[in-house]
Amino acid sequence: MTARPVLSIDTSFDPDSAWFAAGRTQLYGRMGEYFSIVPFGRASAERRRILRQIARAESGGNPFRAIVVSSHGKTSCVVDDESPDGILISHDSPAQEIELWARGRVLYFCCGETASGPLFDRLVDAGARTAVGFTGRICAATVEGKFFWRQLDQELVTCALHDQQAAGFERARQQFLERVATRLAGLPEGSAREDLSRLMDMLQSMVIRGAQKA
């Protein structure tokens, strides 16, 4: 492995999202042979500890080229119960924290509403190569919906692992839109169809910021 490592922060380990965390664990089990992935789970993903980890990698000459986060979110911030004030990062974070997160990296946030507001502007202005996230709330109530959400997250994390920038994430979004649309065409009315319709709405409003280089 010669590529710089990727930091994976997964804090939403409540019963409703355990299926989601399990998907990333499966992905890392398959990809860990080819990529250096540094995982932080709920018990260890406290804000000061994450900042120390990023800074330590910088000072050691092997900085993270991407950071991928799955957590609960709200407008322009990532929520984390273990962190001071319950916030992992937000648009109100100090400039030095924003810059440390951003520093030439690909950033993918699978956190509801995090892409709303000025957080992504601050990250891109501070040097992030790409910032990806959602303006709506992530919601899946059926087996079908959870399967597709988990597949989407795995594809977007894979984009980050392969150091894709905005154009690469956009291709992944378009391809997944086609997959969901094809599945919707064969589904009867009901909860699963409603789940996938919400996912379509989320995909269409997904925020991908940064340089368009693939």
C-alpha positions in Angstrom: 0.0 0.0 0.0 1.5 3.3 -1.2 -1.5 5.6 -1.1 -1.9 7.9 1.9 -4.4 6.7 4.5 -8.1 7.4 4.8 -9.7 8.3 8.1 -13.1 6.8 8.7 -15.2 8.2 11.5 -18.4 6.2 12.2 -20.3 7.5 15.3 -23.9 6.6 14.6 -24.0 3.2 16.3 -27.6 3.5 17.7 -29.9 0.5 16.9 -31.5 2.3 13.9 -28.2 2.7 12.1 -26.3 -0.4 13.2 -27.1 -1.8 9.7 -25.3 1.1 8.2 -22.1 0.7 10.2 -22.1 -3.0 9.4 -22.0 -2.0 5.7 -18.8 0.0 6.2 -17.2 -2.8 8.2 -17.9 -5.2 5.3 -16.5 -2.8 2.8 -13.3 -2.3 4.8 -12.9 -6.0 5.2 -12.8 -6.3 1.4 -10.7 -3.1 0.7 -8.3 -3.2 3.7 -5.8 -5.2 1.8 -5.4 -2.5 -0.8 -6.0 0.7 1.2 -4.8 2.0 4.6 -8.0 2.8 6.5 -7.9 4.2 10.0 -11.3 3.7 11.7 -12.7 5.6 14.6 -15.9 4.3 16.1 -18.4 5.9 18.5 -16.3 5.4 21.6 -13.2 6.9 20.2 -14.5 9.6 17.8 -14.4 12.5 20.2 -13.6 15.9 18.5 -10.3 16.5 20.3 -9.1 13.0 19.7 -10.0 13.2 16.0 -8.1 16.6 15.7 -5.1 15.1 17.4 -5.2 12.1 15.0 -5.3 14.3 11.9 -2.5 16.5 13.3 -0.4 13.5 14.2 -0.7 12.1 10.7 0.3 15.5 9.3 3.3 15.9 11.5 4.4 12.3 10.7 4.5 13.0 7.0 1.7 10.7 6.1 -1.4 12.9 6.1 -4.9 11.6 5.4 -5.9 12.1 1.8 -9.6 11.6 2.6 -11.9 11.7 5.6 -15.3 9.9 5.5 -17.8 10.4 8.2 -21.1 8.6 9.1 -23.0 10.2 11.9 -26.1 12.1 12.8 -26.2 15.6 11.5 -28.1 18.8 11.5 -27.8 22.0 9.5 -24.1 22.7 8.7 -22.7 20.4 11.4 -21.9 16.8 12.4 -23.3 15.7 15.7 -21.3 13.5 18.1 -22.5 12.8 21.7 -18.9 12.2 22.9 -17.6 15.6 21.7 -17.7 19.0 23.5 -21.1 20.6 23.0 -22.1 17.4 21.1 -20.5 18.7 17.8 -17.8 17.0 15.9 -17.4 19.8 13.3 -19.6 22.7 12.2 -19.4 26.0 10.4 -18.9 27.6 13.8 -15.7 25.6 14.4 -12.5 27.6 14.8 -10.6 28.4 11.6 -7.7 26.2 12.6 -10.0 23.2 13.0 -11.7 23.8 9.7 -8.3 24.1 8.0 -7.0 21.0 9.6 -10.0 19.0 8.3 -9.8 20.5 4.9 -6.1 20.5 4.1 -6.1 19.2 0.5 -8.5 16.4 1.3 -11.6 14.7 -0.1 -14.3 14.9 2.6 -17.5 12.8 2.5 -20.2 13.3 5.1 -23.0 10.7 5.3 -24.8 12.9 7.8 -28.3 14.4 7.4 -28.5 18.1 6.7 -24.7 18.6 7.1 -24.5 20.0 3.5 -27.0 22.7 4.3 -25.6 26.1 5.3 -22.0 27.4 5.1 -19.9 24.4 6.4 -19.0 23.2 2.9 -18.2 26.7 1.8 -15.7 27.0 4.7 -14.2 23.6 4.0 -13.6 24.3 0.3 -12.4 27.8 1.0 -9.9 26.3 3.5 -8.5 23.9 0.9 -10.7 20.8 0.7 -10.4 19.3 -2.8 -13.9 17.9 -2.6 -16.8 18.0 0.0 -19.7 15.7 -0.4 -22.9 15.4 1.6 -26.6 15.7 1.9 -29.0 18.6 2.6 -31.9 16.3 3.6 -32.2 13.8 6.4 -31.1 10.2 5.8 -34.1 7.9 6.4 -34.7 4.2 5.6 -37.5 2.2 7.2 -37.6 -0.9 5.0 -35.1 -3.7 4.2 -35.1 -2.5 0.6 -34.4 1.1 1.6 -31.6 0.1 4.0 -30.0 -2.1 1.3 -29.8 0.8 -1.2 -28.7 3.3 1.4 -25.9 1.0 2.4 -24.9 0.4 -1.2 -24.8 4.1 -1.9 -22.6 4.8 1.1 -20.2 2.0 0.1 -20.0 3.4 -3.4 -19.3 7.0 -2.1 -16.7 5.7 0.4 -15.1 3.8 -2.5 -14.8 7.0 -4.5 -13.0 8.5 -1.5 -10.7 5.5 -1.2 -9.8 5.8 -4.9 -9.1 9.6 -4.4 -11.9 10.6 -6.7 -12.8 14.3 -6.8 -16.1 16.1 -7.6 -16.5 14.6 -11.1 -16.0 11.1 -9.8 -18.6 11.5 -7.1 -21.0 13.0 -9.7 -20.6 9.9 -11.9 -21.3 7.7 -8.9 -24.4 9.7 -8.1 -25.7 9.5 -11.7 -25.1 5.8 -11.9 -26.9 5.2 -8.6 -29.8 7.4 -9.7 -30.2 5.1 -12.6 -30.1 2.0 -10.4 -32.7 3.3 -8.0 -35.0 4.5 -10.9 -34.8 1.0 -12.5 -35.7 -0.7 -9.2 -38.6 1.8 -8.6 -40.1 1.0 -11.9 -40.6 -2.6 -10.8 -41.9 -1.9 -7.2 -45.6 -1.8 -6.3 -47.0 1.0 -4.1 -46.0 0.6 -0.5 -43.3 1.3 2.1 -40.3 0.1 0.1 -41.4 2.3 -2.9 -41.7 5.3 -0.5 -38.2 4.6 0.9 -36.6 4.5 -2.6 -38.6 7.6 -3.7 -37.1 9.5 -0.7 -33.6 8.2 -1.7 -34.1 9.5 -5.2 -35.0 13.0 -3.8 -31.8 12.9 -1.6 -29.7 11.9 -4.6 -31.0 14.6 -6.7 -30.3 17.2 -4.0 -26.9 15.8 -3.0 -24.2 18.4 -2.7 -20.8 17.8 -4.4 -18.4 20.7 -4.1 -14.9 21.1 -5.3 -12.7 20.9 -8.5 -14.3 19.0 -11.3 -11.1 17.1 -12.1 -11.9 13.3 -11.9 
